[in-house]
Amino acid sequence: MKEDIEFWKKDISRRVFLKWSGVAGGTAVAGGSFVRYAPQAFAEEAAASESKLPFGADTVVPVKCGCGDVCGLYHMGNAYVKDGVIVYYDGCEEAENKGGLCSRGISAMQVIYHPDRVKYPMKRINEKGVEGRFQRISWDEAYDLLAQKMVDAINEEGPHTVGFDGGHAMSFTTEAMATRLQSMFGFDAAGGAHGCWANLAFGPWFTLGDYYHFHVEDFHHSKLIVIWGHNKAIAMPSEWSHGIMEAKEKYGAKLVVIDPRFTETAEKADLYLPVRPGTDAALALGIANVIITEGLYDKEFVAKYTVGFEEYKELALQYTPEKVEEITWCPADRIRQLARWYATIKPAVLEFGRGGNYVSGNAGWLCSRGATCLMGLTGQVGVRGSGYSVEISVYSPSGTGFWIWTPRGSYAWQGDPLVKRTEPKPSGKWGQGEVLYDRKPYGYRVLYARTDLAGKNQETDRLAESFMQIPFFVTEQRFINYTASQFA
C-alpha cells in the first residue's frame, strides 16, 4: 500500500491509475448508495401497497433526479417499474420535496428512454471541427484509452495538463466522483465562467468572500423576499410552495419579483419590476441611489463593516431612478418603492436565479455584484432571513457527505494527492476561452468535459478554436451535444 500511495515519486502506470481512481465503477456504486436516503415511511408504504401500483407496475424504486443541482442529491421521486421498465414516475410525498418535481424531474422518463440517448462509449471516426461520426466501443477499451492518455500526460508533462470541467449534465453524485478523481491526481479545474451559473457566484465572492443557498425554511424568517431573474413557481415548484409561498401566506412576507417577463412567479408578487435584459447592474445602482439619497442606509454597519463606501456612493449617485428607467425600462416609481422596502423591511433576502447571468463578455457577474452591495448598504448580513441566496435548496449541502468534494476552486485542498501537484500559475486572463486559446501558462493534453462547453459559454468562437488545439477531448453526456459532435 505504501508503494502505491507514493507512486508519484516515480512514473504512474495505467493499472495503478485505474486502481486508485476507481474509474471502472465508482460512480455507479455511489449512485446506488443514495437509496439509503429514502424516507422510512415511503419504504414501509411501498412494501404494503405493491398490489395497488399504477400501470401494472410490479415494484417501486426510490430514485433521485438525474440533475446536477443540489436537490439531485437525495431521494426525490418514485420510479414504478414493470419487467425492468419504468412505466410511471412521480415525486415522493414523504421526501423533502413533498412530492414536487421541477420540469427536469418530470421529464426524467423522456430522457431515459429517448432514442438518441448515449448508452455506450463512442469513439470519433472522422476529423474534428465538423459534425461527428462515432462508432461504439467497449467500456474496457474506453477506460484503457482514457486512462492511458491521462497517465502519459502525468508522466511526461505533469497532472496540470489534464483538465476537468464539471456541469449540471449528470448529477451531483457523479460530479462528486469526478472531483474526487481530480483531487487525487492533482488535475486542473478547467471550470470557467459558465453562462448558466458562475456569474451568480462571482458577485458575492468578490463582495462578501462567499456565496450560499438558502434552505427552504430560511425564507420563513424573511419579511421581504426579492426574487431576481428566476421563475421559481415553474422552475422549482417544491421550494416555491414550501419556502416562499409559505413565507408570504403564513408568515406575512412581502414578495418582489424582478424579471423581463411577467411570469407565473410575478403573478404572486406584491411588487413587480420589469427589467430590460442585460441591465440588472444599473437597476441595482438605481436602488442604491434612492437608499443613499434618502438617508435610508445603515450608517453604523457601513462604517464598521464595509470598505469603499465613498467610491460606491459616487458611482450610485450617477444613477438616478429616472436615468435608470431609460436604461432598464423599469418605471422610476417602482425602483423607489423597492429601494424603500428593502432598506426598511428587515430581514430581507435577495433570491437570485440565473437570468442576470446571460450577458456576453462576462459582464453578467455585475448583476450579482450590484445586488450584494445592497446587502452591505443596508446591513442585511448575518441575520437569519436576510442576505443573498443563489437559488434555493430543499436540502442542506453540508449534510450530504459529498459536498466536501465539489466546491470549485477548492479541489486542491481536499486531502493529500497521490500525484505531486504542479504549482498553480495565474493566467492573467478572465475568460475561459482566452485561457484555453493562449495555452498559457500551460495547455491541456486531455480535457474531460461534463457539460456543453462550446454551446453555452459566452466565448463560443474562441472556445471552438481552443478545443481544436487539445489532443484528447472527452465528453460525458446523455446526448451528443454541440461540443461532443464538433470536438470530442
C-alpha positions in Angstrom: 0.0 0.0 0.0 2.8 2.4 0.9 4.3 1.8 -2.6 1.0 2.7 -4.3 0.5 5.9 -2.2 3.9 7.2 -3.0 3.8 6.3 -6.7 4.0 9.9 -7.7 7.7 9.7 -6.9 8.1 7.5 -10.0 6.2 7.0 -13.2 2.5 6.1 -12.8 1.1 3.1 -14.6 -2.3 2.6 -16.2 -3.0 -0.3 -13.8 -2.3 1.8 -10.7 -4.2 4.8 -12.1 -7.3 2.7 -12.6 -6.9 1.1 -9.2 -6.8 4.5 -7.4 -9.3 6.4 -9.5 -12.0 3.8 -9.2 -12.9 4.9 -12.8 -14.3 1.5 -13.6 -17.4 1.7 -11.4 -17.1 4.2 -8.6 -19.8 6.4 -10.0 -22.3 3.6 -10.3 -21.6 2.4 -6.7 -22.0 5.9 -5.3 -25.3 6.5 -7.2 -26.7 3.3 -5.8 -25.7 4.1 -2.3 -28.1 7.0 -2.1 -31.1 4.7 -2.0 -30.5 4.5 1.8 -31.7 8.1 2.0 -35.3 7.1 1.0 -37.7 8.0 3.8 -38.6 5.1 6.1 -42.3 6.0 5.7 -42.1 5.6 2.0 -40.2 2.3 2.2 -42.9 0.8 4.5 -45.8 2.1 2.5 -44.4 0.9 -0.8 -43.9 -2.6 0.6 -47.5 -2.7 1.8 -49.2 -1.4 -1.4 -47.4 -3.3 -4.2 -50.8 -4.8 -5.3 -52.1 -1.3 -6.0 -49.3 0.1 -8.0 -50.3 2.2 -11.1 -50.0 1.0 -14.7 -49.5 -2.6 -13.6 -46.0 -1.9 -12.0 -44.6 -4.8 -10.0 -42.2 -2.7 -7.9 -41.3 0.8 -6.8 -37.7 2.1 -6.8 -36.8 5.2 -4.8 -34.7 7.4 -7.1 -33.1 10.9 -7.2 -33.4 13.3 -10.0 -30.6 13.0 -12.7 -29.7 16.6 -12.3 -26.6 18.4 -11.2 -28.3 20.7 -8.8 -28.4 20.4 -5.1 -31.9 18.8 -5.0 -30.5 15.9 -7.1 -28.6 14.5 -4.1 -31.3 12.6 -2.4 -34.4 10.5 -2.9 -36.9 12.8 -4.7 -39.1 10.6 -6.7 -40.5 7.1 -7.2 -40.0 5.0 -10.3 -42.7 2.4 -10.8 -41.2 -0.5 -12.7 -42.7 -3.4 -14.6 -40.5 -6.1 -16.1 -37.4 -3.8 -15.7 -39.0 -0.8 -17.5 -40.2 2.4 -15.8 -43.9 2.8 -16.6 -44.7 5.7 -14.3 -42.7 8.3 -12.3 -43.7 10.9 -9.8 -42.4 12.8 -6.8 -42.2 11.3 -3.3 -44.7 12.9 -0.9 -42.6 11.8 2.2 -39.3 13.3 0.9 -38.1 16.8 1.5 -39.6 17.9 -1.9 -43.0 16.8 -0.6 -43.9 15.3 -4.0 -42.9 18.4 -6.1 -40.8 17.9 -9.2 -39.4 20.6 -11.5 -39.7 20.4 -15.3 -36.4 18.4 -15.5 -37.5 16.0 -12.8 -40.9 15.4 -14.5 -39.1 14.7 -17.9 -36.9 12.0 -16.4 -38.6 9.2 -18.3 -38.3 11.1 -21.6 -34.6 11.4 -21.1 -34.0 7.8 -20.0 -35.9 6.3 -22.9 -35.1 8.8 -25.6 -33.9 7.1 -28.8 -30.9 9.5 -29.1 -29.6 8.9 -25.6 -26.0 7.8 -25.5 -25.8 4.4 -23.8 -22.3 3.3 -24.6 -18.8 4.7 -25.1 -18.4 6.2 -28.6 -15.2 7.0 -30.4 -14.9 9.6 -33.2 -14.0 8.2 -36.7 -13.8 11.4 -38.6 -11.9 14.7 -38.2 -12.7 17.3 -35.5 -14.4 20.6 -36.3 -17.2 19.1 -38.3 -20.3 17.1 -37.3 -19.1 14.0 -35.6 -19.3 10.4 -36.7 -18.9 7.9 -33.9 -18.6 4.2 -33.5 -19.4 2.2 -30.4 -16.5 0.8 -28.4 -16.4 -1.4 -25.3 -16.3 0.0 -21.8 -12.9 -1.7 -21.3 -11.5 -0.1 -24.4 -12.8 3.3 -23.3 -11.4 3.0 -19.8 -8.0 1.9 -21.1 -7.8 4.6 -23.7 -8.7 7.4 -21.3 -6.5 6.1 -18.5 -3.5 5.8 -20.8 -3.9 9.3 -22.1 -4.1 10.7 -18.6 -1.1 8.6 -17.4 1.0 9.7 -20.4 0.1 13.4 -19.6 1.0 12.9 -15.9 4.3 11.2 -16.6 5.5 13.4 -19.5 4.4 16.9 -18.5 2.5 16.8 -15.2 -1.1 16.4 -13.9 -1.8 20.1 -14.6 -2.1 19.1 -18.3 -5.3 17.1 -17.6 -8.3 19.4 -17.1 -11.8 18.6 -15.9 -14.8 20.8 -16.4 -18.0 19.9 -14.5 -21.5 20.9 -15.1 -25.2 20.0 -14.5 -25.5 17.5 -17.3 -25.4 14.5 -15.0 -25.9 14.5 -11.2 -24.1 15.9 -8.1 -23.1 12.3 -7.2 -21.2 11.8 -10.5 -19.8 15.3 -10.2 -18.5 14.4 -6.7 -16.8 11.3 -8.1 -15.2 13.3 -10.9 -14.0 15.9 -8.5 -12.6 13.3 -6.2 -10.6 12.0 -9.2 -9.2 15.5 -9.8 -8.3 15.9 -6.2 -6.5 12.5 -6.0 -4.3 13.1 -9.0 -3.9 16.9 -9.0 -5.7 17.5 -12.2 -6.6 21.0 -13.2 -10.0 22.5 -12.6 -10.8 23.9 -16.0 -14.2 25.3 -15.0 -14.7 28.9 -16.2 -17.4 31.4 -16.4 -20.3 29.1 -17.3 -23.1 31.2 -18.7 -25.8 29.4 -16.6 -24.3 29.7 -13.1 -20.8 31.0 -12.4 -21.6 34.7 -12.6 -24.1 34.2 -9.7 -21.2 33.2 -7.5 -18.6 35.8 -8.7 -20.6 38.7 -7.4 -20.9 37.5 -3.8 -17.4 36.1 -3.9 -15.9 39.5 -4.8 -18.2 41.4 -2.4 -18.7 39.0 0.6 -16.0 36.4 0.1 -18.5 33.6 -0.2 -21.9 32.7 -1.6 -24.6 30.3 -0.4 -28.0 28.8 -0.9 -31.0 29.4 1.4 -32.7 26.3 2.8 -36.4 26.2 2.3 -37.3 27.1 5.9 -34.9 30.1 6.0 -37.4 32.1 3.9 -39.9 31.7 6.8 -37.8 34.2 8.7 -37.7 36.8 5.9 -40.1 39.8 6.0 -39.2 40.8 2.4 -38.2 38.4 -0.4 -36.9 39.8 -3.7 -36.7 37.2 -6.5 -34.4 38.4 -9.2 -34.3 36.7 -12.6 -36.0 33.5 -11.6 -39.4 32.0 -12.4 -39.4 29.9 -9.3 -43.1 28.9 -9.5 -42.3 26.8 -12.6 -38.6 26.1 -12.2 -38.6 25.0 -8.6 -42.2 24.3 -7.6 -41.5 22.5 -4.3 -39.1 25.1 -3.0 -41.5 27.8 -4.2 -44.6 26.4 -2.5 -43.0 25.2 0.8 -40.4 28.0 1.1 -41.5 31.3 -0.4 -45.3 31.0 -0.7 -45.4 29.7 2.9 -43.3 32.7 4.0 -45.8 35.0 2.2 -49.1 33.4 3.1 -48.4 32.0 6.5 -45.8 34.4 7.9 -46.7 37.6 6.1 -43.6 38.3 4.0 -43.8 40.7 1.1 -42.7 39.4 -2.3 -41.0 41.4 -5.1 -40.1 39.9 -8.5 -37.6 41.4 -11.0 -37.9 39.8 -14.4 -38.2 40.9 -18.1 -41.3 38.8 -18.3 -44.5 38.9 -16.2 -44.0 35.3 -15.1 -46.1 32.9 -13.1 -44.0 33.9 -10.2 -44.6 37.6 -10.8 -48.3 37.0 -10.7 -48.0 36.3 -6.9 -45.8 39.4 -6.3 -46.7 42.4 -4.2 -44.4 44.4 -6.4 -43.2 43.6 -9.9 -40.3 45.3 -11.6 -39.8 44.7 -15.4 -36.1 45.0 -16.4 -34.5 45.1 -19.8 -32.2 42.1 -20.3 -28.6 42.9 -19.5 -29.3 46.0 -17.4 -29.7 44.4 -14.0 -26.5 46.1 -12.6 -27.9 49.5 -13.5 -31.1 48.6 -11.7 -29.1 47.7 -8.6 -27.3 51.1 -8.7 -30.6 52.9 -9.1 -31.9 51.2 -5.9 -28.7 52.2 -4.1 -29.1 55.7 -5.3 -32.5 56.0 -3.6 -31.3 54.4 -0.4 -28.3 56.7 -0.1 -30.0 60.0 -1.2 -32.9 59.4 1.2 -30.6 58.5 4.1 -32.0 55.0 4.5 -28.7 53.1 4.6 -27.4 51.6 7.7 -24.7 54.1 8.6 -23.3 52.2 11.6 -23.0 48.9 9.6 -21.4 50.8 6.6 -18.9 52.5 8.9 -18.0 49.3 10.8 -18.0 46.5 8.3 -17.6 47.9 4.7 -14.8 49.4 2.6 -15.0 51.7 -0.4 -18.3 53.4 0.6 -17.4 56.8 -0.7 -16.4 55.4 -4.1 -19.6 53.3 -4.3 -21.7 56.4 -3.3 -20.1 58.5 -6.0 -21.0 55.8 -8.6 -24.5 55.3 -7.3 -25.3 59.0 -7.3 -24.9 59.0 -11.1 -27.8 56.5 -11.4 -31.0 58.4 -10.5 -34.2 56.4 -10.9 -35.1 58.5 -13.9 -31.8 57.7 -15.6 -32.1 54.0 -14.7 -35.6 54.0 -16.1 -34.2 55.0 -19.5 -31.6 52.2 -19.3 -33.7 49.4 -17.8 -37.2 50.3 -19.0 -38.3 49.9 -15.3 -40.6 52.7 -14.0 -38.8 55.1 -11.7 -41.5 54.9 -9.1 -41.2 51.1 -8.8 -37.4 51.5 -8.3 -38.1 53.9 -5.5 -40.7 51.6 -3.9 -38.3 48.6 -3.9 -35.5 50.7 -2.5 -37.6 51.9 0.4 -38.9 48.5 1.1 -35.5 46.9 1.0 -34.0 49.4 3.3 -36.8 49.4 5.9 -38.4 45.9 5.9 -35.9 43.6 7.6 -34.8 40.9 7.4 -34.9 40.9 3.6 -33.4 38.4 1.2 -32.3 38.7 -2.4 -33.0 35.4 -4.1 -31.1 35.1 -7.4 -31.9 33.0 -10.4 -29.8 32.7 -13.5 -31.5 35.4 -15.6 -28.9 38.1 -14.9 -26.1 35.8 -15.9 -26.8 35.7 -19.6 -24.8 38.7 -20.7 -22.0 38.5 -23.3 -18.5 39.5 -22.5 -18.5 38.0 -18.9 -20.4 41.1 -17.6 -23.2 39.0 -16.1 -21.4 38.9 -12.7 -22.0 42.7 -12.3 -25.7 41.9 -11.7 -25.0 39.8 -8.6 -22.2 42.1 -7.6 -24.6 45.1 -7.6 -27.2 43.2 -5.7 -24.8 42.0 -2.9 -23.5 45.6 -2.5 -27.1 46.4 -1.4 -26.7 44.0 1.4 -23.8 45.9 2.8 -25.5 49.2 2.3 -28.5 48.1 4.5 -26.8 45.8 7.0 -28.6 42.7 5.6 -25.8 40.4 6.6 -25.5 37.8 9.3 -29.2 37.9 10.3 -31.4 34.8 9.7 -33.8 35.5 6.8 -31.6 38.2 5.3 -28.8 38.1 2.8 -28.3 36.6 -0.7 -29.4 33.2 -1.9 -28.2 31.6 -5.1 -31.5 30.0 -5.9 -32.6 27.7 -3.1 -32.1 24.3 -1.7 -34.5 21.7 -0.3 -31.5 20.1 1.4 -28.6 21.5 3.3 -25.5 20.7 1.2 -23.3 20.5 4.3 -25.1 17.3 5.4 -24.6 15.3 2.3 -21.1 13.9 2.8 -20.3 14.5 -0.9 -20.3 18.3 -0.9 -16.8 18.5 0.5 -15.5 17.3 -2.9 -17.4 19.7 -5.0 -16.9 23.4 -4.4 -15.0 24.7 -7.5 -11.8 26.3 -6.5 -11.1 24.1 -3.5 -10.4 20.8 -5.3 -6.7 21.1 -4.5 -7.2 21.3 -0.7 -9.3 18.1 -0.1 -6.6 15.9 1.3 -3.1 14.9 0.1 -2.9 14.0 -3.6 -1.5 10.8 -5.0 0.4 12.7 -7.6 2.6 15.7 -6.8 0.9 18.8 -8.0 2.2 21.5 -10.2 2.4 24.9 -8.6 -0.7 26.9 -9.7 0.1 29.7 -12.1 -2.4 32.6 -12.7 -3.2 33.0 -16.4 -3.9 36.7 -16.2 -7.0 36.1 -18.3 -10.6 36.5 -17.4 -12.5 34.4 -19.9 -12.2 30.7 -20.2 -11.9 30.9 -24.0 -8.9 33.2 -23.7 -7.1 31.0 -21.2 -7.5 27.9 -23.3 -6.8 29.6 -26.6 -3.5 31.2 -25.5 -2.4 27.9 -23.8 -0.5 29.9 -21.2 1.0 29.2 -18.7 0.3 25.7 -20.0 -2.0 23.9 -22.3 -4.2 20.8 -21.8 -3.3 17.4 -23.3 -6.5 15.9 -22.0 -9.8 17.8 -21.3 -12.7 16.0 -19.7 -15.9 18.0 -20.1 -19.2 17.1 -18.4 -21.2 19.9 -19.9 -21.8 21.5 -23.3 -18.9 24.0 -23.0 -18.9 25.3 -26.6 -22.6 25.5 -26.7 -23.3 27.5 -23.5 -20.3 29.7 -22.7 -20.1 33.4 -23.7 -17.0 33.0 -25.8 -18.2 30.3 -28.2 -15.9 31.2 -31.2 -12.8 31.4 -29.1 -13.6 28.2 -27.3 -14.1 26.4 -30.6 -10.6 27.4 -31.7 -9.2 26.4 -28.3 -10.8 22.9 -28.4 -9.2 22.2 -31.7 -5.8 22.5 -30.1 -6.4 19.9 -27.4 -5.1 16.5 -28.4 -7.6 14.4 -26.5 -11.0 15.7 -25.7 -13.6 13.6 -23.8 -17.2 14.5 -23.1 -19.6 12.8 -20.6 -23.2 13.4 -21.7 -26.5 11.8 -22.1 -26.8 13.1 -25.6 -24.3 14.1 -28.4 -24.4 17.8 -28.0 -22.6 20.5 -30.0 -19.4 20.2 -28.0 -19.3 16.4 -28.4 -20.2 16.5 -32.0 -17.6 19.0 -33.1 -14.7 18.4 -30.8 -14.7 15.1 -28.8 
